[in-house]
């Protein structure tokens, strides 16, 4: 009698365990654009190459996986003060070029920070429209809907006025890829 009960039970467990299960995975990546700021009253362009984002996404996703979306996790500056710098502070507008347009949207507007080596985080000062445009561009690249680079513009001034500025400002974007794959269970 026990054999009659155990055998069908093992058969059901064996069949269930051969099913494919959908699994969500969340690898992340960081890319950056660099501004070498050397003049007061500055305006500089920099970009994150679309192929760098595509390569990061492709490295993160397995062959059988599909990208659902890319979630923007962080945005910050890494500042390096170079030897010729006499400026104390920068006031900066960081903008992103809107996809399919010549228009730029603010990510930061009139953001002032002290010039010193290290990380500058500005969570409370982000402009939502610019952040949404950045997220959309990264998603479009990751999903294969765009091959255009993510273009930034930095515009600003130094304090004290007339001081010599010589800094490198690297804008980092950290994102997480949400993708789905099938796993045999």
N, C-alpha and C positions, 0 to 999 in steps of 0.2 A: 504494500500500500504506500509506503514512504517513497519507493522508487517511482511510483506513478505520479506522485505530487512533485517530487524534486525535479524530475526530468523536464516537465513542461515549464516549471519555474526557471530552470537554467536556460531553456530555449528562449523564453521571453526576455530574460536579462541579457542573453547573448545578442538577440536581435536589436534590442534597445541600444546596447552599447556600440553597435555598428553605425548608428545614425551620425549625420554631420550636424555639428552645432555651430551657430554663428557666434563669433567672438569679436569683441571690440578691443582694439589696441590703440595706445596713445603715445607714440614716440614724439620727442620734441626736437627742435633745432633752433639755432640762432644764426642770423646773417646781419651784416652791417654795411653802412655807407659812411664814407670819411670826408670831412671838410677840413682843409688846411687853411685856417683863417689867419691872414697876414696884413689886413688893412682895416682901419676904422671905417665905419659906414659901409660894411661889407655886404656882398651878395654872392653866394656860391651855390653851385649845383653839384649834386652827387646822387648816385643811384645804387640800388641793389639789383644785381643782374638776375633776370628771370630764370636763366638756366641754372644759376646757383640754387634758387629755391626749388626748381624742378628736380635737380640732382638730390637735394636733401630729402625731398618727399619720396623720390624713387628709392633712395637708400633705406628709408624707413619702412616702406611698404613691401610686403612679400609679394611674390609673383601672382598668387591667387587672390590677393586682397584688392579691395576697392576703396578709394578715398571718399569719405563722406563729407568732410569739411576740415578746415584748418582754423584753430582757435588762437586768437592773438593773446598771448600770456603776459608779455612785458615789452616795455619800450623805455630805453634809458640812454644817456650819454656816457661815454668814457672820455675824459678830458686829459690831455697831456700838454703841460705848459712847456714851451720850447725856450731855448736860451735867450732869444731876443725879445721876449715879452716883458713889457712894463705895465700893461693894463692890469687892473684889479678885478674887474667884473665885465661880463658880457650881458647884453640884453639882446635876446634872439627871438626871431619868429622862425619856427620850423614849419614848412609847408610840404604837402604832397601834391603831385600833379594828378588831377582827376583823370581816370581812364577815358580814352577817346576824346580828350579835350585839351585845350591849352590853358585851362583854368587851374589855379592852385588853391587848395583848401588848407586852412591852418590846422596844424596838430598842436602847436604851442603858439601863443601870441603874447608878445612883450614879456617873455620869461627871462628873469634876471637871475644870474648865479655867479658866485665867486669863482675866479679862475684858480684852480688848484688841481693837481693830479688826482685822479680817482673817478669814481662813479657818481653820476648826478641823476637822481630819480625825481620824477615830476608828476606823480600820479594825479594829484588834485588839480593840476593846471591843464590837463589835456582837453582839447576841443573835440567834442563828440563827432562832428561831421568829418573831420580829418581822420580820426581814428577809424570810423566806419569805412571810409574810402580806402584806407590802408588794409583793413581786414578783407574787404571785397577784392582788392587787387591780389593779395596773397592767395585767397581762395580760388580766384579765377586762374591763376598760374598753376596752382596745385591740381586743379580739376582739368587742366588742359584747355581751358577756354580762352586763355590769353598767353601771349609770349612776350609781352612788353615789359620792360624793366620797371621797377618801382622807383620813380624819380622824386627826389626831394630838393627843396630850395631852403637855404638858410640866409636870413637877412637880419642885420642888426648893427649895434654900436657898442663901443667900449666905454668903460669908466676907469679913470677919469678921461674926459674928452681930450682928444689929441694924443693920448698915450699910444705907444707902439704895441700892437697885438701880434703875437706869434704863438698860436695854440692849434692843436689838432683836436677836433671834436668828432668822435665816432658815434654814430647813431646805431644802436643795437635794437633789433627786433627779435623777440623770442616767441615762438609759436609751437603749438602742439597739433600734430596730424591725427585726426580721428579716422580710423579706417576699420573696415570689416573684413574678416576672412572666415573661411569654413575650416573647422577642425573635426577630425574623426574622433568620436567618443566611444 
